[in-house]
Amino acid sequence: MERQSPLFRLFLHVAALLLAAVILAPLVWLFVMSISPAADLAAKPLKWWPATMDFSRYTVLLSTTENSAGAAFIASLRNSLMVAGMATLAAIALAVPAGWAVSRTPSVGWSLSVVIATYMLPPVALAVPLYMALSNFGLLNSVFGLALVYLTILAPFTTWLMKSGFDGIPREIEQAAVIDGASLWQTLRIITLPLAMPVVATSALFAFLLGWDEFFYALLFTSDQRAKTLTVAIADLAGGRVSDYGLIATAGVLAALPPVIVGLVMQRALISGLTSGGVKG
Amino acid sequence: MSGTWITTRAWLLMLPLLIVMVAVIGWPLADTVQLSFTDAKLVGTSGSYVGFDNYLRLVSGNAFGRTLFTTTFFAVVVVTTEMVFGVLAALLLNQQFYGRTLLRALLILPWALPTVVNATLWRLIYNPEYGALNAALTQIGILDAYRSWLGEPGTALTALIVADCWKNFPLVAMIALAALQAVPRDVIAASYVDGASAFSRFRFVTLPYLAGPLMVALVLRTIEAFKVFDIIWVMTRGGPANSTRTMSILVYQEAFSFQRAGSGASLALIVTLIITVLAVAYGTVVKKVAGSAT
């Protein structure tokens, strides 16, 4: 249909190369820093590619020797997994029944708008009372306290995704089951939930990535290895007196790997989630 | 089944969510409002009622106006740049060329990179002594001597804006690309038959399909940009000389660095109010655009 002139084709390919370079250059550099010897990174003129690749920082950060940089990193990795994991499970447990109820009962739909509106609240609007409350309950610097706070972000978001997911499952299927004598609970368990599993999985993945990415609350509410998450640990490294920039880069690569892998593997599902949310508002 | 029972059942199913939401959002928000009228400290004294003193003192102080300006400037520049580059990238990715599938896949990488990792990465790139930007610019000959990009008030905000745009323009591009792919092929074909120029094809055929999704992306990104905290905290902590201090950073300093919970709460509510106004205003525009496009 559209015939491209040779000049236009050339222009397209140059532009594509440029876009690829813009996206990749910073990422490749992060990786190169992580495998360059410290001397190379401090050299002038800067060495853009190491003579010998040095993967030792990865073993340093992933070692469990007491009181090493690795121990702190592993602890923050574990904390991030626990906080994001617990918050995701709780958010899904709350969102599935609520999302189904809103999807099937238009008369309570307005409550979803209220829930979504809270998603726009700046975290600073809740931070001071949350800090005081966590302090009163002894939940400051605790993975449980932080996971609870993460529900402020994850619960509205997953409810919104689950509601759109249930909207895509025809209610006629449920009605047929009810006519055949199934109780509501049986219908949901045998018919609706299995059909909704892909949406549950996508929502959980999104929620986990949000929890993994979170920084503000983690910075405020955690203070040492017992609860500090990966994002706070990396910010500490970046702002501290670490002389080896390669180590900071290595921590960055390791923290980025899970979401980047999820992003690449789940690209289609993530984009359809993003855009369906985007288009429907 | 009767209608009342169905409604009751819906509320029962939503009850766990509602209880949690009231506990972690509703109550803290109400408490922030209450705190904003007191001189409470973060720890210790619960403070006494001071009326609108916090608000008046904040709004008349010079930090507020300057920070509001910095935040607005950051949000406007970042969102505009992301929208322009996002749409351009999407238009490119909607054309035929070798490696298109791969390039579309790459688009997700900056978006997937955790915000703090992105901030750390750019902080290393801008490093005054060993940074890649200094090295690259001096090696090509654009720069004579290394500069402290994040250490000088003149360049710090721009440096932050570049870092934020790099991470977020792919989101706009993904949304725009999905919208472009929804434009029916025969409508495009018809515009060729009618002899439309490339520009009028974009303006009258493509743009109406893009308008709705782009408006939503604009709303979400503007609100996010106005709330910005993470990237700035990691890269500059609001410095140098407060040149990159945004509203969220100011609230953090007031409430947590200076432990003035009361006045921090007032400031947080002002930010909330501005965001609410933005959201409502945009919501109205989005409805209008969505109504006229279809």
Interface residues (C-beta under 8 A of the other chain):
Chain A: M1 E2 Q4 R9 L12 H13 A15 A16 L19 A20 V22 I23 L24 P26 L27 W29 L30 M33 L41 A42 K44 P45 L46 A90 A93 L94 A95 P97 A98 W100 A101 V102 R104 T105 S107 V108 S111 V115 A117 T118 M120 L121 P122 P123 V124 A125 L126 A127 V128 P129 L130 Y131 M132 A133 S135 L148 V149 L151 T152 A155 P156 T159 L184 L209 W212 D213 F215 F216 L219 L220 L230 T231 I234 A235 L237 A238 G239 Y245 I248 A249 G252 A255 A256 P259 V260 V262 G263 L264 Q267 L270 I271 S272 L274 T275 G278 V279 G281
Chain B: G3 I6 T7 R9 A10 W11 L13 M14 P16 L17 L18 V20 M21 V24 I25 W27 P28 L29 D31 T32 L35 L42 V43 A89 L92 Q95 Q96 F97 Y98 G99 R100 L103 A105 L106 L107 I108 L109 P110 W111 A112 L113 P114 T115 V116 V117 A119 T120 L121 W122 R123 L124 I125 N127 E129 Y130 A132 A135 T138 Q139 W166 P170 L171 M174 I175 A178 A179 R185 I188 A189 Y192 G212 P213 V216 A217 L220 I223 F226 K227 F229 D230 W233 V234 R237 M247 S248 V251 Y252 A255 F256 A261 G264 A265 L267 A268 L269 V271 T272 I275 T276 A279 V286
